[in-house]
Amino acid sequence: MVHAPPSDTPWWALRYEELAGVDPALLGVSDHDAEAEFVERLAGFGAGARLLDVGCGLGRQAGALSQRGHNVSGVDLSPRVLRLARERWNRLFPGERGPNWMPGDMRWLPNSGVYDGVLLLGGSFGLFASDADHQAVLAAAAQQVRPGGSLVMQTPNPYWWAAKAGTQYVAPGSWADGVEVVQNVRFDAVAGRVDERTICFVGGRRVEPPVQSLRAFTPAELVALVRGAGFREVEVSGTEGWTVPEEPLPVDATESVWLWVSARS
Ligand SMILES: C[S@@+](CC[C@H](N)C(=O)[O-])C[C@H]1O[C@@H](n2cnc3c(N)ncnc32)[C@H](O)[C@@H]1O
């Protein structure tokens, strides 16, 4: 099974920019305020925590956490996505000081050791073809947090996707105004990956960004990976469907779309 387009540039460096070029709303539509509140609760962040949102995209959660009084930095590979994040913030909260937006590759972040929390949310973990890269991401995260600081991750639940993969039509206005989307999701049980083909139709134009191929780790794999990076007190919880939970929920193989991981440095 080929998980990447035949190009030297990996899919993860192309797909999100292309989707953002069609309509930034295609980078995410879920409830970011509820996510921010849940992240706070899961990690027990106090007021004014210093947070690093890795693979921050449009800054949905970084922005919401900043609004809740935290001192947030968002790092993303794509300068174009970061520009959109900055524009989105300025449009929503003109004149307010928002997150600090920083370009960078999540595998090679400069060591800082100052953050109270490092976040990998909404499918930012699992992008790479090799699990050595996923280990590098967690090793880099471990270098960012202060002793006693937290890691919070949100990753797709492979058991749910194994059962629910398929094709759906998304009407204009549902994800983005004026954009029709056909989404085909396939679960590769051998590789443990969720492969998502997305075809957008906008004003008669067809746009098909590279297939997203996310490594979907089982809870046991996540615990081993996160512990291997030096974190402790690793907990994995689930969701009921797509909804952001108010409290950590048990992982339910067929109900939990997402896995939430929390750990301490
Ligand atoms: C699935 S999106 C998630 C965005 C955001 N966390 C959210 O939930 O809305 C993944 C993001 O990771 C970024 N990304 C891809 N490869 C990266 C890398 N090597 N280092 C840092 N960011 C990367 C993409 O540009 C994209 O914005």
The ligand as an SDF file (V2000), in Angstrom:
LIG
                    3D

 27 29  0  0  0  0  0  0  0  0999 V2000
   -4.2520   17.9620   11.0860 C   0  0  0  0  0  0  0  0  0  0  0  0
   -3.5700   19.5840   11.1220 S   0  0  0  0  0  0  0  0  0  0  0  0
   -3.9700   19.9650   12.8040 C   0  0  0  0  0  0  0  0  0  0  0  0
   -3.9690   21.4360   13.1270 C   0  0  0  0  0  0  0  0  0  0  0  0
   -4.4300   21.8190   14.5390 C   0  0  0  0  0  0  0  0  0  0  0  0
   -3.7080   21.1330   15.5890 N   0  0  0  0  0  0  0  0  0  0  0  0
   -5.9130   21.6140   14.6940 C   0  0  0  0  0  0  0  0  0  0  0  0
   -6.3570   20.6910   15.3790 O   0  0  0  0  0  0  0  0  0  0  0  0
   -6.6600   22.4110   14.1160 O   0  0  0  0  0  0  0  0  0  0  0  0
   -1.8230   19.2610   11.1470 C   0  0  0  0  0  0  0  0  0  0  0  0
   -0.9360   20.4930   11.1360 C   0  0  0  0  0  0  0  0  0  0  0  0
    0.4320   20.0590   11.2670 O   0  0  0  0  0  0  0  0  0  0  0  0
    1.2550   20.8420   10.4220 C   0  0  0  0  0  0  0  0  0  0  0  0
    2.4650   20.0720   10.1050 N   0  0  0  0  0  0  0  0  0  0  0  0
    2.6340   19.1310    9.1450 C   0  0  0  0  0  0  0  0  0  0  0  0
    3.8770   18.6260    9.1930 N   0  0  0  0  0  0  0  0  0  0  0  0
    4.5150   19.2670   10.2060 C   0  0  0  0  0  0  0  0  0  0  0  0
    5.8350   19.1980   10.7440 C   0  0  0  0  0  0  0  0  0  0  0  0
    6.7360   18.3500   10.2450 N   0  0  0  0  0  0  0  0  0  0  0  0
    6.1500   20.0050   11.7850 N   0  0  0  0  0  0  0  0  0  0  0  0
    5.2550   20.8930   12.2740 C   0  0  0  0  0  0  0  0  0  0  0  0
    3.9820   21.0060   11.8030 N   0  0  0  0  0  0  0  0  0  0  0  0
    3.6190   20.1950   10.7900 C   0  0  0  0  0  0  0  0  0  0  0  0
    0.3970   21.1260    9.2000 C   0  0  0  0  0  0  0  0  0  0  0  0
    0.8520   22.2690    8.4830 O   0  0  0  0  0  0  0  0  0  0  0  0
   -0.9940   21.2860    9.8250 C   0  0  0  0  0  0  0  0  0  0  0  0
   -1.2560   22.6520   10.1240 O   0  0  0  0  0  0  0  0  0  0  0  0
  1  2  1  0
  2  3  1  0
  2 10  1  0
  3  4  1  0
  4  5  1  0
  5  6  1  0
  5  7  1  0
  7  8  2  0
  7  9  1  0
 10 11  1  0
 11 12  1  0
 11 26  1  0
 12 13  1  0
 13 14  1  0
 13 24  1  0
 14 15  1  0
 14 23  1  0
 15 16  2  0
 16 17  1  0
 17 18  1  0
 17 23  2  0
 18 19  1  0
 18 20  2  0
 20 21  1  0
 21 22  2  0
 22 23  1  0
 24 25  1  0
 24 26  1  0
 26 27  1  0
M  CHG  2   2   1   9  -1
M  END
$$$$
